[in-house]
């Protein structure tokens, strides 16, 4: 009996063997094809219900199996799962193409689309119809047969290349180990970090200490370790991931992905991949993205240069450093921050015990949206680290299931993300509630200490939980418009806006208590957190903008003549580089966001959404950060609406006006 082919509500993790996946995919694809055929071969005239709506609900089992499988491939993978992913990705890509390149089906969709003005559709139905029609036309339905065939080849190849890219980055991350046996090499590291490094070494049957490229290990070492040579070694290892000319090298993959995306866009009648992508974004065109990034660059660069000069002077005065290098940045920034604000992550961490921060983010959600979280132990999990919660609203109605997975391990990719195991939708009068998951990589508890978060990790937890709320509070009819299924440059608004509560006294008092004494975080520390929030904001902004510009340099131009990944990258970074370039490092070869994830031509959207979030939070600040009226407007117009309407329309309904870039510049201290 294959558990993935039964009609499961919660994912049946404990019953799944790896061999179940391929059989389940094969069967579910066949079933979904039969559903599509039934829509295509329907002898009745095409209507919204029998064509557009039917399509949206088709292939539900396949979607569930895919979400279980690909979430595991990110959070709890192994070689066998990665092999299945390589095998199944091109099949799924082909399956998608079989739908979008199905002429008879497109004909039905087009018939409904051409009658749309006389159909008396709701706004959500109009959006779905529009999205469906574009889904076909933007994926080649109007192409000649030979071009359709080429499109299929490109899509199959891209799906494999993206997976290979990600596997290489993960393998490179796991491969590097800096094994230290001399305690002097750890000078400067806080006790908790040393203990974590010792525990890591012990888990690998080694003496001494182990430092890896996983963030909870890498970042503290770069921030605190006095040994400049070891920082350099670690920094170069991190920066040279998949850039060593060996079997894990990604340079060829980067060039192929960029060129295939460009060819695909050209086939569909677009000048570049960015033109294709941005047609479905708030930003609309590459020109708008460039002018947005350059406007911010103009404002941020003078501040960044001043901050960098201050950092250079400080490092020279402190340690006689003549030329500040990339491996010095975090170390001297931390020292300067301590000098200016007497604020050290190590002073803050005792107030941010992971369990308390989780309780805190739940409390914030309760005060804003009336939500209650109840931990349950009867839900199947894929790893013992995962916690599961049932979420209820103020009327005690079930809202969502929530999975939380917070610590790094070998089978889990780095970073933090939100995902879903089951979407929300309304069918046959029943509001089917979603299953949402947050996955992060926070420092594990040690033998003597619980998991204590850096302030940066606290904001990461709030950020991902903001995405989580977008999924949990979804309230739409159609699954493809539900939750985070919104324009990509709108999707970061709920996540980024929630980070703001981490800086507010009223919110911090709810959860920031010392893990040993229970003392609430002192107000002078809260004040310092707020003051230091804009520390080196110019440099941070420049860094984010440089990533957005790098993304556009791969996707907003014709890359067919590109042969040298590093040369191309250096060119993109020309106006934003503060540190000297290092020949042995390259960001593109490990830039998973744009070459494996969904951020190609979309990295600018972090900054774009920051403008939205600064403007939105300014509204909360005006009325009170827990103001029920503003929170309800945010829930009703943003969080629950998914992609049912144009995001600018939704935003203006919440805020009463378009967002202003000044709100961001003011918050960042760049005005």
N, C-alpha and C positions, 0 to 999 in steps of 0.2 A: 504493500500500500504506500503510495507516494503522498506524503503529508502536504506537499505543495499543490497537489491537484484536488485535494478536498476543499470544501468551501470554508476556509478558516477565517475567524474574525481577527484574533491576534496572531502574529507570525509564530508558527510552530517550531521555533529554533531548535529545541532539544531533540526533536524527532528527525531533523533534516540531516541526511548524509550527503556528502559531496556528489555522489552518483545520482542523487535525485534531481539535481539541477537541470542537466541537459535533457533528460526525459520530460521534465515538467515544461521547460521552454518549448520543446518540439510540439508537445500536445497542446499547450496554451496558444501557440502560434497557429496551429491548425484550427483550433476552435475559433480564434479571433478571425481567421480568414473566412471561416464559414459564416460568421456574423456579418462580415463585410460583404460577402457574396449575397447574403439574404437582402441587404440594403440595396446593393447594386442591381439585383435581378427582380426587385419588387415591380410587379406589373402596374401597380397604382402610380398615378402621376406623383412626381416628387413634391413633398411638402416639407415644411420646417421640421415637423415631428418625425416623419418616416425617413428623413435623410439626415438633417443636421443634428437633431437631438439623438437619433439612433446611433449616429457615428460617435458622439461624445461618450455614450455609455458602452460602446463596443470594446471588447478586449480587456474587460476589467480584471479578469484572472491573470492575464499576461502582465498587466501593470503591477499587480500585487507581487507576483513572482519576481519581476524585474527589480522592484524596490527592495525586496528582501535580499536578493542576490547582490545587487550593486552596493547596497549599504554595508553588507558584510565584506565586500571586496575593499571597502574603505576602512572599516572599523575593526575587522577581525579576519584578515585574509591569510592565505598560505599559498604555496606554489601551485597546488591543485586548483584552487579557486581562481588564481590568476590565469592559469592555462584555460580554464572554462571561459573566463572573460574574453580571452583572445579569440576563442572559438565562436562564442555566442554573439559578440558585438557586431561583426559583419552580418550575421544572420538577422539580427534585430534591425540593423540599418537597411538591409534589403527588404525586410518586412515593411518598414516605414515607407520605403520607396514604392513597394507594390501598391500601397494605398494611394500615395500622392501622385503616382504616375498611372493610376488606373483611369483610363479615359472615360469608360462608361460611368464610373462613380463621379468623376469630376463634372461630367455632363449634367448629372442630377443636381450636384451642388451648385453649379453655375445657373441652372434653371431657377432654383430657389433664390439665388443671389440677385438675379436679374428682376425678380418680382418683389424685392425687399420693401420697396416703398408702399406697396399695396397690401402688405401682410399684417399690418397692425401688431408689430412685435414689441415686446418690452425692451428696455435699454439693454438688459443682459442678453436677451435673445439676439438683438441686433449685433452686439459685440461678438457673440459666438459665431454668428453667420459670417461676419466680416473676417474673424480669425480663421474660420474653416476655409473660406474662399482663398484668403491669402496663403494659408498653409499649403494649398495646392499650387497656386500660381507662383509663390516664392520657392517652391520646390520642384518646379519644372513641368507642371501639368500642361503648360502651353507650348512646350518644346517639341521639335521634330524628333522622330524615333531615334535617330543616330545620336542626337544630343542627350536624349533621355538615358540611353545606354551608357554614355560617358559619365553622366551624373551619378548613376548607380556605382560605377567603378570608383569614382572619386570618393563617394560617401563610404563605401566599404573600406577603402584604403585609409581614409581619415580616421575611421573608428578604431582601426588597428594601431595606427601611428600614435594616436592620443594615449591609448592604453600603454603602449611600449614606452612612451615618454614618461608616464607616471611610474611605471615599474622600475625604470632606470633610476629615477630620482629616489624612490623608496630604497632600492638596493644600495645606492650610494650612501644614503643616510645611515642605513644599518651597518654598512661595511666599515665605516671609520670608527676606530676606538682609540682614544688617547689614554693609555695606561700609565699612571704615575705611581712611583713607589717611594719617592722622596717627599716628605710632608712639606718641605720648604717650597715646593712647586705650587702648593695651594695657598701660599701666603695671600692674605687679603680676602679670601673667601669666608663668608659667614659660617658659623658652626653647622647650621642646618644644611647648608649646601655641601659641606665636607662630608657630613654624615650620609647624605643622599648618594654622593659619589662613592663612598665606601660600601654602602649597601648594594649599589649597582655592580661594583667589582665583585663583591661576595656572591651575588646572584650568578656571576659567570665563573665562579670558582677561582677568582684571582685575588692576590693580596693587594693592599694599597687602595688606590682610587681609580675610578673610571669616568672619563668625560666623553660624551657622545655628541652627535649633531642634532639630537632631539632638543627642542626649545628649552624644556625645564633644566637641561644639563648645560646646553650651549650658552644661553643668555646670561645666567649668573657668572659663568667663568669669564665671559667677555666684559662683564660689568665690574667685576671685583678683583680678578687675579692680577697680582702685581707683576708677574713674570711676563714681560713684553714679548719675548721670543715664543712662549707657549700660546699667548693670545694670537700672535701672528700665524703660528702653525694651524690653530683651530679656525681662524678667520679664513685662511686660504683654503682649508679643507671644505669649509662651508660654501665659500664662493666659487669653488671649482667643481661643484657637484655636476656630474655628467658632462664634464668638459676636459677630459683627459686623453681623448683619442683612443680609448680602449673599447671593450665590448659594451660598456655601459654609457658610452658617449651619446649625447643627444643633438649634436650639431646638425647632422644629416636629417634627423627627425624634424628639427626646427625649420630648416629650409624647405623640406618636403611639405610640411603642414602649411606653411605660409603660402607656398606656390600653388598647392592644391586648392586652398581656400580662395585664392585669387582667381584661379581658372574656373572654379565653381561659380563665383560671383559674375564673371564675364559671361559664362554660359547663360546665366539667368538675366543678362542684360544690365548688370550693374558695373560701374567703373572699378570698384575695389570691394574687398570683403567688408570694409567698414561701411561703405555706402549701403550694402545689402543689410548688414546688421542694424544700422542706425535708423533705417526706415521704420523699424518697430520699437523705437525708443523715444523718450521725451526729448532727447537732444536732436534727433532727426537727421543730421548730416555731419560728415567729418569736419566740415568748415566750422560748424557751431562748436564742436568738441574742441577743435584747435583754438578757437577764439576764447572759449571758456577757460581752457587750461592756461593760455597765454595771459589772459587778464589776471588770473590768480598769481601766475609766475611773476608778472610785473610788480604786484603788490608784495609778494613774499620774498623775492630775491634780495632786495636791499637788507631786509631784516635778517635773512639767512646768512648773508655775508658778514653782517655785524656780529651775529652770534658765533659764527665760525672763527672770526678774528679773536673774539673774547676767549674762545676755547683754546685757540693756538697760544695766545699770550699766557693763559692759565697753565697749560701743559709745560710751556717753556720755563715759566717761573717756578713751578713745582718740581719738575724733574729734568729741566734742561733739554726738553725735546725740541729739536730744530725743525723737523718736518712731521706734522701730524699725519698719521696713516689711518686707513679704515679700521685696523685692529685697535686703534687708540680711542676711537670716537666714544664708544659706550663707557669705557673706563673713566676717561677724563670728564665726560658729561656727568656721570654719577658723582664724581668727586666735586665738581663745580656746583652741582645741584645741592649736595650736602653742605657746601660752604655757604651758598646763597640762602638756602631755606632750612638748613639743619634738618633735612628730611631724607631719610634713608629708607629704602624698602624694608630693611631689616627691623626698623622701628615700627613700621606699619604692619608687617606680616602677622604678628601675634593677634592683631585685631580682626584678621580676616581668615578665620578658620573656615575651611570649605563648607562644612555643614551649616555654619551660621550665615554664610553668604547665600547659600541656597535658600535657607529659611527667609533671608532678607529679600531676595528677589521675589519670592512667593508673596511676602507681606506687601511689597510695592504693588504687585499685580492685584492683590486683594483690595488695597486702598483705592487703586485707580479703577479697577474693572469688576470688583466684587467676586474675584475667583478664590476658590479653596482647593488646596492640594493635599490629597491623602495618599501616603505611601502604601503600596500594596505589594504582597509577596506571592500572589497567585498568578502572576503573568510570566509567561515563558521568556527567558532572556538568552542572549547569545554569549554572554560572558558574566562571570560572577561580580565584576566591578559595576555592572549596570544597575541603576535604581529605577523603579517604575512607580508612577503616580497616577491616580485617577483625579481628574480636574472637574470641579462642579462650580456652578454659578451661585449667585446670592439666593436664588430660589431652590437651590439644591438639585438642579437639573444637570445631568451629566454633559460635560462640554467636550472632553478629550481624554485620551490616554497619553501620558508623557513618559518617554524614556530618557534617562540622563546617564551619560558615560564619560567620566571625567579624567581618567589617567592614561598615560602613554603605555604602550606595550609593543612587542616586536611586530605584530600583525596589523598595526594601526598606523595609518598615515598621519603625518604631523599636522599641526594647525587646529582649527576649530570650525565646526559647521553645524547647520541645522538641516534636518531632512525629515521625510515623512514615510511611514509604512502604509498609510491608508489615507486617502484624501477625504475631505468633507464634501457632501453633495445632498441634494434632496431628490428622492425618487419615490414614486407611488405614495406621495404624502408623508414619507418618512425622512427626517433629517438625519442622515448617516454622519456620525461624528468622527473626527480624524484621529489618527495615531501619529504623534509628532516626536521627534528625537533631537536632542542636543548632544553633540560629541565634541569633547575638548581634550587637551593634553596638559593637565595641571600636575604639579609636583605631588608624588605619592606620599602618604604618611610614612614616617620612619619608625624604628623601634621605640623612639623616645618622644616623637612629636607627631601631632596630627597633620593633615595636609593644610599648610598655611600658604595663602595666596599672596603674590605680589599685587600691588594696586593695579598693574596692567592686566593681570589675570582676572581681577575682580571686574574690570570694565569689559573684558572678553566674555565673561560669563553673562553679564547683563546684555551684551550685544547679541549673543546667540539666543538668549532667552527672548529678546525682542522679536527676532525671526520666529521663534517658537510661538509667541503670542499671535503673530500674523497667521500662523497655521492653525492654532487651537481655536481662535475666535472666528474663523472663517464661517460665513453664513451665506452661501450662494447655491444656486440650483445645479450648476454644471461643474463636474470635477475639473475640467480643463481651465476653468476660470477661478478656481478656489484657492484660498490661502495665499501663498507666495507666487502664484502664477500671474505675475504682473510684469509690466515693463521693467527691464533689468536695472535701469537707473532710478527706479522707484523702490526697488525691493530692499535697499539698504536703509530706507527711512525708518521703519519700525525698530530696526536693530540699533541704528546709531542714535535715535532719539532717546532710547532707554538708558544709554550710557550716561546721560546727563544726571540721572538720579544719584549716581555714585559720588558726585561732587557736592551734594546738597546735605547740609547738616540734618535737616528734618528726616531724610531717608537714611543717612548713615547711623543715626541714633537707633534705628530699628534693628540693626544687625551687627554693627562694628563694635563688638565687645571682646575684651582680652580673653584669650582661651584659657588662661590659668586663673586670673583674678575675677573675671566677669565685669571688669570696669569698662564703662562705655568710652569709646575713643575720645580723648580730650579735644576740646574745641580748638586749641591752638594747632593741633595736628590737622584738623579739618580745614582750618584757615590756610595752613601751609599747602595742603593738597590743592586747594583752590588757586592759591597764588602760583604754585609750581605747574599748574595745568597748562599755562601758556609758555613754560620754560622751553626754549629752543623751538618754539612753534614755527618760526620761519624755516628752520632746517628741516623739521618734520614735513612741513607743507611742500618744500622743494623736493623732498624724497618721494612723496606720494605723486607729485606732478611728474617727476622723472619716470615713474613706472607707467603712468598714463601715456606719456609721450613715447616711451619705448613700445608700448602696445600699438599705438597708432603708426609708429615707424615700420612695424611689421605688416599691419593690416589696412592702413589708410593710403597705401601707395602700391605701385606695381613692383612686386618683389622678384620678378622672373630673372633679373640679372644679378641678384644677390648670390655671392658665393662664399662670403666670409662672415660668419655669425658675429664674431667679436668686433670686426671693423664696423659692421652695421650698427651694433649696439653702442660702440663708442661715439659714433656720429649722432645717435639719438640723444645721448647723455651730454652732448657738448655744452648746452646752455645751463645745465643743472648740476654739473659736477663740482663738488667742493674739495673732495679728497683726490690725491693722485691716483691715476688708473693703475691697476695691477695686471700684468700680462697674463698671469695664470688663472685669473677668475673671469667668469662670465655669468651674468644673471639669467639670460634668456634660456640657457640649457636646463635651468631648474625652475623657470617661471611657470609653475603648474597652473596658476590661475588662468593664464591666457592660452597655454598650449595643451592643457588637459581638461581644465574646468570650463565653465561657461563664460569666462570674462573676455574672450577675444573681442577687440574693438569696444570693450566695456569697462576697462579698468578705471577710466575717468569717473565712472559712476559713484565710486566711493566719495570723491570730492563733491560731485553733483548732489549726492544724497546728504552730504554734510551741510550744504546750503539749505536744503529742505529741513534737516533736523534742527539746525541752529534757529531757523525761522519759526519752526513749530514749537521748540522748547521756549522760545521767547514768549510765546502765547501762554504757556503754562506758568512761566515766571510772573507774567503780568497778573494772572488770576489766582496764583497759588499752585505749588507743584503737585498737590493732591486734589486740585479742584475737580469735583465730580462732573460738573457741566462740561469742562474742556475735555476731560478724559472720555466722557460719553460721546462727545462729538468726534473724538479721534477714533474711538472704537467703531462708531456707526458709519463714519465716512472713509476710514482708511483700513483699519484692521479686519473688519468683517466683510469688506466689499471685494477683496481679491482683485481680479482683473476684469471686473464686470463693466467698468467705464474707463474713459481716458483718465490717467492719473492726475493730470493738471486740474481737471474738472473736480475730481474727488478732493484734491488738496485745497482748492479754493472754497469748496463747500465746508471744509473743516475750518479753514483759517480766515476766509472772507476776502482773501487777496492772493496774488501770486507771491512766491517766496522772494526775499531780497538778499542779494549776495552780501550786503552790509552786515547782516546778522552774524554771518560766519566770520567776516573780517574783524568785527568788533569782539566776538567771543575769543578769537585767536590772538587778540592784541595786535593786529596788523594794520589797524586804521591809523 
